[in-house]
Amino acid sequence: MELQSDRSSDMMHAGAIAKPIFRLLICIVALFVAAAVLDTVSLRDRALSAVLIFLFLVLIVSYLWGFRYALFVSLLAALEFAWFLPPVGSLRLSDSRDIFALAAFLIIGITTSHLSNRARREALSAKRAEDAARRSEEGLREVIETMPAMAWSALPDGSNAFVNRQWAEYTGLSGEQTVDSGWRSTVHPDDASEHMEKWHQSLATGQPFEHEVRLRRTADGQYRWFLVRGMPLRDGHDEILKWYGIATDIEDRKRAEEALRASEHNLNLIVNTTLALSWSARPDGSADFFNQRYLDFVGLSAEQTQDWGWTVAVHPEDLNGLAGSWQSIMASGTAGEAEARLRRFDGEYRWFLFRANPLRDESGNIVKWFGINADITERKRAEDLLTREKRILEMVAKGDPLPQILDGVCRFVEAQASGFLASILLVDGNRLRHGGAPSLPKTYTDAIDGIVIGPSTGSCGTAAFRGEQVIVVDIANDSLWTNYREAAQHHSLRACWSTPVVSSQGKVIATFAMYYREPRSPSPRDLETIEQITHLAGVAIERKLTQEALQQSETYLAEAQRLAHTGSWAWNLRTGTSFWSQETYRIFDYDPEKVTPAWDSILERAHPEDLPEIERRAKIVYTQNRWVNPELDFRIVLADGTIKHLHSIAHPAMDESGEIINVVGTIMDVTERQRAEEKVRRSEESLLEAQRLSHMGSWRHDVASGTVIVSPEIYRIFGVQPDEDTSSAEFWFSRNHPDDQQRIQELFERCESQKTEYESDYRIVLNDGTIKHLHAIGYPVVSQSGELIEMMGTIMDVTEHKRAEEERERLRQLETELAHINRVTMLGELASSLAHELNQPIAAATTSANACLRWLAHNPPDLERARAAATRIENDGNRAAEIIQRLRAFYKTGAPPKRELVDLNQVAEEILALLRDEADRHSISLRTELAPHLPQIMADRVQLQQVLMNLLLNGIEAMTDRTGELIIRSQSTEDGLLLISVSDTGVGLPSEKLDRLFSAFYTTKPQGTGMGLAISRSLIEAHGGRLWATANAERGATFHFTLPAELQQ
């Protein structure tokens, strides 16, 4: 095929060469023929004939083959013309006119060739144009007839001139039926008027016509939407020759547009109802749309936000940054985002994430920017919370003081929102202590520092008590703040929400409170903030407390090691490094700053006799072929020659393969222990001697075997002979007194079965019949599982003690009788005063009785006055009975001491009432300075009355020779005692014999027994108090006695 193609190409090339050669030959032949013809013409006419013939040939050649061939013929013709000019047959021209004629011939020939060629080309162009127009019209008609659109043409007046086959098939109208305005019948009635109006408007203005209209389809009578377009065809004078147009079916497009409009409507609904703030902007960045949620959020209208109006809602501090980010995003032409705060309609600023995405056309040019703003306020708050939490935890990790950490927590939460004051109180037992409150007034924090936790102690105390959140909306009207309302209102605190801070173990360790200066309830966000802060505060407090506990534990450990002389150590076998605690350094007497822990340091201190064993142990550890006894006792020699005894315990730490990688242990300085063991041995010997001297022995009863083991002193107490079998409990029970035997055996068996302690007194009978009194104590020893292992105890020979107790009891009885004698003696001294005291109510009763008789004797009897007189008789009788009753209680004997609640002021008033007449008789004034609200105490009223009467009578007797004043005072002291003082202005105290003042049988009065003050001191001391005397500055003496206030228990 390639050879055939080459051959065809060669043939075409040869034909292209032969054709012009052939034409040139024809031109030459024609000129020769013309020359032959001219040769026959007469010489006179030959020149003109040559011109005409040659010009004719030039015209013919130029018309047929063009200017180049005509030019060739003109040149050859000029040569022949010159040939025929005289002299004929020669090309030499002698006459100038011949030259002119030849030049004119050439010019005319060339001009003729050019004009002829031009005419030929125009004719050919016209013919070609006509052919092309005909073919184009035929092709256009074919195209119009076959195109899917409906084509038409109309005359300048608008009457229809042509419709294609598509139009005829769709409408069912032929070209003749659409002439003029017959096509109007296909237009939908609703569209006809507007369509015709627009068509006539285009006809009048000559502007292109375009309109959407519905046309009826003849096949089913349905109307479909068409876009009808018409363009005018104009001539060279801009006159309209014809209208051409097409009608394009846009039914599907219209439906798509309707669907698009519906979709846009739905999209608008979605955009306006979505939670995000949506917007769009032009390519230059100016805004052109904001959804309704955006407008509602910023409180602006759509017109106010257009272009750059939306920037008024941006926080001033964020505006420049946001503008710069927006410019960068637009410059990059890619999606981007930025963060800024937007002002809400209520004035609150919230953080938003601005996201922008470009929309591009087919050419890649940005036609619009679309964006959404997502509310990231909570995320920013969370980030800020995490940042501040990290800062708080860093403070905890650094070991900052707890008050500083809690102040940081309070400032942190106060920075989250404005308008409140934060406070943290720490639980300390049953009270709350100040933890942190940097913004609250110090006077207020001092006032609530140490408040008791309880059910109605403000918000914080109640929250700690309940273990739940307590919200007080209005402090002024809340019963929980009754006791603290004044302090809060003084500082304008109106609301307080308190939440307990709970540890990981569920224990309340603190409270977190938010104070407001106006009544307020918490919002959901407030509750969320409270939850976050209480968690953070709980973590911070618990970690800090744990750190402090750990530091305290480490301190205790170090102190315990120091006190126990026990150090710790560790040895890494892989690296060879060691660790020693401070106590280990002290044990080996090394300076931690100068000596690095190592085995060499230990070997350097090792005692020469113990060094081989230490080295052998170290070698075994290194070779790791076996692990020997972890304990080792050895000695070291310090630099000053001191020898220490040490006890070491080691424990291996192994990896997964069982290889020992570390050895940890303790080392104890047991030098003192060894000395102590020696002391213990000596102490045991001393104990046995002490038991012998104190007549006390110890015993053990093994429950499993029933064996009884006793100390040597018990053998002596029971008079046991060496050959007696004492290993059973029955032997020892057999020595008990018959009256005590069953009781003691039952007590012992009950304590063993119930595993309880016992203490009892009983008697034993020796072989020689001697009776001894014993005091026994026993207690159980149980295992970890609660099983009874043995009973242990002591037995003391209290025979001499019993005899001493009997003697003391006899002395106590004697002392009681002496006290009674003292009281009777005092009553004797007061006989006249007491008689006067009794005469008063008796005389008053007699007077009232006489008055009563007189009122009854009246006629009629005056019963009301008689009743009043009888009532006075009853009162006076009761008064006399009370005096006699007090006297009987005071002097009666044999009554046991009776402790009851006693008011010391009342006791003083009762004794003063008995002594008032005695004092008046000696012109002595009685005055009291009794402190109000003294606490009552548990005491014997009669004994206290006796003490007071002794002191008061002594004071009266000291002032019998002169007038004076007797003062009785009562008060509470700072150390919790009740102090009673009796002062007189008498002769005073003998300074040289003050030390004998309270001795028995010592007296300064001629008729005194010397027992009053001694008995009084013993009575006061029996109540746990003290009695003493002091001399007054001017004259007289003062006797004081104190009683403990705890006696009220």
JOURNOR-V347550 format. One record per residue. N is the residue number from 0. PHI is phi in whole degrees, 0 to 359 (999 if undefined). Layout:
n->(N | N)
phi->(PHI | PHI)
//
This chain:
n->(0 | 1 | 2 | 3 | 4 | 5 | 6 | 7 | 8 | 9 | 10 | 11 | 12 | 13 | 14 | 15 | 16 | 17 | 18 | 19 | 20 | 21 | 22 | 23 | 24 | 25 | 26 | 27 | 28 | 29 | 30 | 31 | 32 | 33 | 34 | 35 | 36 | 37 | 38 | 39 | 40 | 41 | 42 | 43 | 44 | 45 | 46 | 47 | 48 | 49 | 50 | 51 | 52 | 53 | 54 | 55 | 56 | 57 | 58 | 59 | 60 | 61 | 62 | 63 | 64 | 65 | 66 | 67 | 68 | 69 | 70 | 71 | 72 | 73 | 74 | 75 | 76 | 77 | 78 | 79 | 80 | 81 | 82 | 83 | 84 | 85 | 86 | 87 | 88 | 89 | 90 | 91 | 92 | 93 | 94 | 95 | 96 | 97 | 98 | 99 | 100 | 101 | 102 | 103 | 104 | 105 | 106 | 107 | 108 | 109 | 110 | 111 | 112 | 113 | 114 | 115 | 116 | 117 | 118 | 119 | 120 | 121 | 122 | 123 | 124 | 125 | 126 | 127 | 128 | 129 | 130 | 131 | 132 | 133 | 134 | 135 | 136 | 137 | 138 | 139 | 140 | 141 | 142 | 143 | 144 | 145 | 146 | 147 | 148 | 149 | 150 | 151 | 152 | 153 | 154 | 155 | 156 | 157 | 158 | 159 | 160 | 161 | 162 | 163 | 164 | 165 | 166 | 167 | 168 | 169 | 170 | 171 | 172 | 173 | 174 | 175 | 176 | 177 | 178 | 179 | 180 | 181 | 182 | 183 | 184 | 185 | 186 | 187 | 188 | 189 | 190 | 191 | 192 | 193 | 194 | 195 | 196 | 197 | 198 | 199 | 200 | 201 | 202 | 203 | 204 | 205 | 206 | 207 | 208 | 209 | 210 | 211 | 212 | 213 | 214 | 215 | 216 | 217 | 218 | 219 | 220 | 221 | 222 | 223 | 224 | 225 | 226 | 227 | 228 | 229 | 230 | 231 | 232 | 233 | 234 | 235 | 236 | 237 | 238 | 239 | 240 | 241 | 242 | 243 | 244 | 245 | 246 | 247 | 248 | 249 | 250 | 251 | 252 | 253 | 254 | 255 | 256 | 257 | 258 | 259 | 260 | 261 | 262 | 263 | 264 | 265 | 266 | 267 | 268 | 269 | 270 | 271 | 272 | 273 | 274 | 275 | 276 | 277 | 278 | 279 | 280 | 281 | 282 | 283 | 284 | 285 | 286 | 287 | 288 | 289 | 290 | 291 | 292 | 293 | 294 | 295 | 296 | 297 | 298 | 299 | 300 | 301 | 302 | 303 | 304 | 305 | 306 | 307 | 308 | 309 | 310 | 311 | 312 | 313 | 314 | 315 | 316 | 317 | 318 | 319 | 320 | 321 | 322 | 323 | 324 | 325 | 326 | 327 | 328 | 329 | 330 | 331 | 332 | 333 | 334 | 335 | 336 | 337 | 338 | 339 | 340 | 341 | 342 | 343 | 344 | 345 | 346 | 347 | 348 | 349 | 350 | 351 | 352 | 353 | 354 | 355 | 356 | 357 | 358 | 359 | 360 | 361 | 362 | 363 | 364 | 365 | 366 | 367 | 368 | 369 | 370 | 371 | 372 | 373 | 374 | 375 | 376 | 377 | 378 | 379 | 380 | 381 | 382 | 383 | 384 | 385 | 386 | 387 | 388 | 389 | 390 | 391 | 392 | 393 | 394 | 395 | 396 | 397 | 398 | 399 | 400 | 401 | 402 | 403 | 404 | 405 | 406 | 407 | 408 | 409 | 410 | 411 | 412 | 413 | 414 | 415 | 416 | 417 | 418 | 419 | 420 | 421 | 422 | 423 | 424 | 425 | 426 | 427 | 428 | 429 | 430 | 431 | 432 | 433 | 434 | 435 | 436 | 437 | 438 | 439 | 440 | 441 | 442 | 443 | 444 | 445 | 446 | 447 | 448 | 449 | 450 | 451 | 452 | 453 | 454 | 455 | 456 | 457 | 458 | 459 | 460 | 461 | 462 | 463 | 464 | 465 | 466 | 467 | 468 | 469 | 470 | 471 | 472 | 473 | 474 | 475 | 476 | 477 | 478 | 479 | 480 | 481 | 482 | 483 | 484 | 485 | 486 | 487 | 488 | 489 | 490 | 491 | 492 | 493 | 494 | 495 | 496 | 497 | 498 | 499 | 500 | 501 | 502 | 503 | 504 | 505 | 506 | 507 | 508 | 509 | 510 | 511 | 512 | 513 | 514 | 515 | 516 | 517 | 518 | 519 | 520 | 521 | 522 | 523 | 524 | 525 | 526 | 527 | 528 | 529 | 530 | 531 | 532 | 533 | 534 | 535 | 536 | 537 | 538 | 539 | 540 | 541 | 542 | 543 | 544 | 545 | 546 | 547 | 548 | 549 | 550 | 551 | 552 | 553 | 554 | 555 | 556 | 557 | 558 | 559 | 560 | 561 | 562 | 563 | 564 | 565 | 566 | 567 | 568 | 569 | 570 | 571 | 572 | 573 | 574 | 575 | 576 | 577 | 578 | 579 | 580 | 581 | 582 | 583 | 584 | 585 | 586 | 587 | 588 | 589 | 590 | 591 | 592 | 593 | 594 | 595 | 596 | 597 | 598 | 599 | 600 | 601 | 602 | 603 | 604 | 605 | 606 | 607 | 608 | 609 | 610 | 611 | 612 | 613 | 614 | 615 | 616 | 617 | 618 | 619 | 620 | 621 | 622 | 623 | 624 | 625 | 626 | 627 | 628 | 629 | 630 | 631 | 632 | 633 | 634 | 635 | 636 | 637 | 638 | 639 | 640 | 641 | 642 | 643 | 644 | 645 | 646 | 647 | 648 | 649 | 650 | 651 | 652 | 653 | 654 | 655 | 656 | 657 | 658 | 659 | 660 | 661 | 662 | 663 | 664 | 665 | 666 | 667 | 668 | 669 | 670 | 671 | 672 | 673 | 674 | 675 | 676 | 677 | 678 | 679 | 680 | 681 | 682 | 683 | 684 | 685 | 686 | 687 | 688 | 689 | 690 | 691 | 692 | 693 | 694 | 695 | 696 | 697 | 698 | 699 | 700 | 701 | 702 | 703 | 704 | 705 | 706 | 707 | 708 | 709 | 710 | 711 | 712 | 713 | 714 | 715 | 716 | 717 | 718 | 719 | 720 | 721 | 722 | 723 | 724 | 725 | 726 | 727 | 728 | 729 | 730 | 731 | 732 | 733 | 734 | 735 | 736 | 737 | 738 | 739 | 740 | 741 | 742 | 743 | 744 | 745 | 746 | 747 | 748 | 749 | 750 | 751 | 752 | 753 | 754 | 755 | 756 | 757 | 758 | 759 | 760 | 761 | 762 | 763 | 764 | 765 | 766 | 767 | 768 | 769 | 770 | 771 | 772 | 773 | 774 | 775 | 776 | 777 | 778 | 779 | 780 | 781 | 782 | 783 | 784 | 785 | 786 | 787 | 788 | 789 | 790 | 791 | 792 | 793 | 794 | 795 | 796 | 797 | 798 | 799 | 800 | 801 | 802 | 803 | 804 | 805 | 806 | 807 | 808 | 809 | 810 | 811 | 812 | 813 | 814 | 815 | 816 | 817 | 818 | 819 | 820 | 821 | 822 | 823 | 824 | 825 | 826 | 827 | 828 | 829 | 830 | 831 | 832 | 833 | 834 | 835 | 836 | 837 | 838 | 839 | 840 | 841 | 842 | 843 | 844 | 845 | 846 | 847 | 848 | 849 | 850 | 851 | 852 | 853 | 854 | 855 | 856 | 857 | 858 | 859 | 860 | 861 | 862 | 863 | 864 | 865 | 866 | 867 | 868 | 869 | 870 | 871 | 872 | 873 | 874 | 875 | 876 | 877 | 878 | 879 | 880 | 881 | 882 | 883 | 884 | 885 | 886 | 887 | 888 | 889 | 890 | 891 | 892 | 893 | 894 | 895 | 896 | 897 | 898 | 899 | 900 | 901 | 902 | 903 | 904 | 905 | 906 | 907 | 908 | 909 | 910 | 911 | 912 | 913 | 914 | 915 | 916 | 917 | 918 | 919 | 920 | 921 | 922 | 923 | 924 | 925 | 926 | 927 | 928 | 929 | 930 | 931 | 932 | 933 | 934 | 935 | 936 | 937 | 938 | 939 | 940 | 941 | 942 | 943 | 944 | 945 | 946 | 947 | 948 | 949 | 950 | 951 | 952 | 953 | 954 | 955 | 956 | 957 | 958 | 959 | 960 | 961 | 962 | 963 | 964 | 965 | 966 | 967 | 968 | 969 | 970 | 971 | 972 | 973 | 974 | 975 | 976 | 977 | 978 | 979 | 980 | 981 | 982 | 983 | 984 | 985 | 986 | 987 | 988 | 989 | 990 | 991 | 992 | 993 | 994 | 995 | 996 | 997 | 998 | 999 | 1000 | 1001 | 1002 | 1003 | 1004 | 1005 | 1006 | 1007 | 1008 | 1009 | 1010 | 1011 | 1012 | 1013 | 1014 | 1015 | 1016 | 1017 | 1018 | 1019 | 1020 | 1021 | 1022 | 1023 | 1024 | 1025 | 1026 | 1027 | 1028 | 1029 | 1030 | 1031 | 1032 | 1033 | 1034 | 1035 | 1036 | 1037 | 1038 | 1039 | 1040 | 1041 | 1042 | 1043 | 1044 | 1045 | 1046 | 1047 | 1048)
phi->(999 | 290 | 296 | 295 | 294 | 295 | 296 | 296 | 295 | 296 | 296 | 296 | 296 | 296 | 296 | 294 | 277 | 293 | 299 | 292 | 297 | 299 | 294 | 293 | 298 | 298 | 298 | 296 | 299 | 298 | 289 | 296 | 297 | 297 | 296 | 296 | 295 | 293 | 297 | 274 | 274 | 297 | 297 | 294 | 261 | 292 | 295 | 294 | 298 | 298 | 299 | 294 | 294 | 296 | 295 | 297 | 297 | 300 | 297 | 295 | 295 | 298 | 291 | 279 | 240 | 109 | 294 | 296 | 291 | 294 | 297 | 299 | 296 | 297 | 293 | 296 | 295 | 295 | 296 | 295 | 297 | 293 | 294 | 277 | 279 | 293 | 287 | 295 | 88 | 225 | 273 | 276 | 252 | 258 | 259 | 294 | 290 | 295 | 295 | 300 | 298 | 294 | 296 | 298 | 298 | 296 | 298 | 296 | 296 | 294 | 296 | 297 | 299 | 294 | 294 | 294 | 295 | 295 | 296 | 298 | 295 | 295 | 295 | 296 | 297 | 296 | 295 | 297 | 298 | 294 | 295 | 296 | 296 | 296 | 294 | 295 | 296 | 294 | 295 | 296 | 299 | 297 | 296 | 298 | 290 | 260 | 292 | 289 | 278 | 267 | 258 | 206 | 218 | 217 | 283 | 303 | 274 | 100 | 288 | 290 | 243 | 201 | 224 | 275 | 296 | 300 | 298 | 296 | 293 | 289 | 273 | 79 | 248 | 277 | 299 | 293 | 287 | 266 | 300 | 59 | 241 | 292 | 289 | 297 | 295 | 273 | 278 | 298 | 306 | 289 | 256 | 298 | 298 | 294 | 294 | 293 | 298 | 293 | 295 | 293 | 295 | 292 | 297 | 284 | 262 | 76 | 278 | 305 | 254 | 207 | 200 | 263 | 209 | 263 | 243 | 279 | 266 | 289 | 293 | 230 | 75 | 278 | 265 | 234 | 281 | 229 | 259 | 262 | 238 | 223 | 237 | 279 | 256 | 245 | 267 | 295 | 261 | 66 | 268 | 284 | 267 | 195 | 249 | 241 | 199 | 224 | 240 | 260 | 291 | 241 | 303 | 296 | 294 | 297 | 295 | 296 | 296 | 298 | 298 | 294 | 297 | 296 | 296 | 297 | 297 | 297 | 298 | 298 | 297 | 296 | 298 | 282 | 256 | 291 | 289 | 281 | 270 | 257 | 201 | 219 | 218 | 283 | 303 | 277 | 98 | 284 | 283 | 230 | 204 | 222 | 288 | 296 | 297 | 297 | 295 | 295 | 294 | 276 | 71 | 239 | 275 | 297 | 292 | 291 | 267 | 299 | 58 | 247 | 294 | 293 | 292 | 294 | 271 | 277 | 301 | 305 | 287 | 257 | 297 | 296 | 295 | 293 | 298 | 296 | 295 | 294 | 295 | 295 | 297 | 295 | 294 | 283 | 72 | 240 | 299 | 202 | 210 | 206 | 242 | 198 | 259 | 246 | 277 | 282 | 302 | 269 | 95 | 280 | 267 | 231 | 281 | 227 | 259 | 274 | 243 | 231 | 228 | 275 | 250 | 246 | 271 | 297 | 274 | 88 | 277 | 286 | 255 | 194 | 247 | 243 | 206 | 225 | 246 | 260 | 290 | 244 | 302 | 295 | 294 | 296 | 296 | 297 | 296 | 296 | 298 | 296 | 298 | 290 | 299 | 299 | 295 | 295 | 294 | 296 | 298 | 296 | 296 | 286 | 85 | 299 | 300 | 301 | 302 | 295 | 295 | 292 | 300 | 297 | 297 | 296 | 297 | 299 | 289 | 293 | 285 | 289 | 205 | 254 | 101 | 224 | 238 | 265 | 213 | 232 | 246 | 261 | 283 | 229 | 69 | 257 | 229 | 249 | 249 | 299 | 247 | 198 | 193 | 294 | 259 | 280 | 299 | 296 | 298 | 286 | 296 | 292 | 291 | 263 | 291 | 91 | 295 | 281 | 286 | 195 | 286 | 217 | 240 | 70 | 289 | 289 | 299 | 289 | 297 | 293 | 290 | 281 | 74 | 214 | 293 | 236 | 254 | 251 | 285 | 222 | 299 | 297 | 239 | 253 | 292 | 295 | 257 | 304 | 275 | 234 | 297 | 297 | 295 | 290 | 292 | 299 | 253 | 60 | 263 | 249 | 220 | 212 | 249 | 239 | 230 | 290 | 262 | 250 | 282 | 295 | 269 | 82 | 260 | 288 | 247 | 193 | 229 | 245 | 234 | 239 | 261 | 235 | 267 | 214 | 303 | 200 | 254 | 284 | 272 | 304 | 290 | 299 | 296 | 295 | 298 | 300 | 298 | 297 | 289 | 296 | 295 | 297 | 298 | 298 | 296 | 297 | 295 | 295 | 296 | 295 | 296 | 294 | 300 | 297 | 295 | 295 | 298 | 296 | 297 | 296 | 296 | 299 | 298 | 298 | 292 | 296 | 297 | 295 | 290 | 272 | 55 | 236 | 252 | 245 | 209 | 215 | 223 | 272 | 289 | 284 | 261 | 80 | 281 | 228 | 229 | 235 | 282 | 300 | 292 | 296 | 301 | 292 | 298 | 275 | 59 | 246 | 271 | 301 | 282 | 246 | 244 | 268 | 302 | 196 | 297 | 301 | 294 | 291 | 297 | 295 | 268 | 297 | 294 | 306 | 286 | 260 | 299 | 301 | 293 | 296 | 295 | 295 | 297 | 298 | 295 | 298 | 297 | 295 | 287 | 59 | 275 | 194 | 245 | 270 | 307 | 289 | 256 | 212 | 252 | 206 | 242 | 233 | 241 | 283 | 298 | 271 | 92 | 294 | 258 | 241 | 260 | 240 | 234 | 246 | 234 | 240 | 221 | 275 | 243 | 245 | 272 | 297 | 276 | 87 | 276 | 285 | 249 | 219 | 232 | 240 | 186 | 232 | 224 | 241 | 278 | 258 | 301 | 292 | 294 | 297 | 296 | 293 | 300 | 295 | 296 | 297 | 300 | 292 | 293 | 299 | 296 | 294 | 297 | 300 | 293 | 295 | 299 | 296 | 288 | 268 | 56 | 233 | 235 | 243 | 213 | 221 | 238 | 283 | 292 | 296 | 265 | 78 | 283 | 246 | 241 | 233 | 278 | 301 | 295 | 293 | 303 | 292 | 299 | 275 | 65 | 281 | 274 | 301 | 272 | 275 | 273 | 250 | 280 | 253 | 290 | 298 | 301 | 287 | 294 | 291 | 275 | 290 | 300 | 307 | 288 | 254 | 299 | 295 | 298 | 290 | 295 | 295 | 297 | 296 | 294 | 295 | 293 | 292 | 288 | 266 | 57 | 238 | 277 | 214 | 211 | 206 | 251 | 204 | 242 | 234 | 238 | 282 | 298 | 270 | 89 | 292 | 257 | 239 | 263 | 239 | 241 | 246 | 230 | 224 | 213 | 274 | 244 | 244 | 277 | 297 | 276 | 93 | 280 | 285 | 264 | 199 | 248 | 232 | 180 | 228 | 229 | 242 | 281 | 250 | 301 | 294 | 296 | 297 | 298 | 294 | 295 | 299 | 294 | 295 | 297 | 297 | 292 | 296 | 297 | 296 | 295 | 296 | 294 | 296 | 298 | 294 | 299 | 297 | 292 | 296 | 299 | 296 | 294 | 297 | 294 | 258 | 304 | 295 | 294 | 295 | 299 | 298 | 297 | 281 | 297 | 301 | 293 | 291 | 297 | 296 | 293 | 297 | 300 | 296 | 294 | 299 | 298 | 295 | 297 | 297 | 295 | 286 | 285 | 300 | 237 | 282 | 298 | 269 | 294 | 296 | 291 | 296 | 295 | 297 | 294 | 296 | 296 | 293 | 299 | 297 | 296 | 294 | 295 | 298 | 298 | 295 | 295 | 298 | 296 | 294 | 298 | 298 | 295 | 297 | 295 | 283 | 255 | 290 | 243 | 85 | 281 | 291 | 302 | 233 | 273 | 208 | 291 | 234 | 263 | 300 | 298 | 292 | 300 | 298 | 296 | 296 | 291 | 298 | 296 | 287 | 262 | 298 | 294 | 299 | 291 | 296 | 296 | 259 | 55 | 247 | 271 | 255 | 224 | 242 | 229 | 264 | 289 | 287 | 60 | 291 | 290 | 285 | 232 | 276 | 204 | 271 | 297 | 296 | 295 | 293 | 299 | 299 | 298 | 296 | 294 | 303 | 294 | 291 | 296 | 301 | 295 | 294 | 295 | 288 | 239 | 291 | 271 | 206 | 284 | 197 | 224 | 245 | 242 | 243 | 238 | 221 | 195 | 257 | 265 | 293 | 268 | 83 | 252 | 258 | 247 | 245 | 234 | 238 | 247 | 231 | 244 | 273 | 283 | 89 | 250 | 286 | 297 | 283 | 235 | 297 | 291 | 259 | 301 | 258 | 281 | 293 | 67 | 261 | 213 | 251 | 259 | 301 | 262 | 283 | 267 | 79 | 251 | 300 | 290 | 296 | 295 | 300 | 298 | 296 | 295 | 293 | 294 | 295 | 270 | 83 | 250 | 214 | 236 | 209 | 230 | 224 | 276 | 284 | 294 | 265 | 207 | 87 | 222 | 230 | 256 | 240 | 216 | 242 | 227 | 289 | 293 | 296 | 298 | 294 | 284)
//
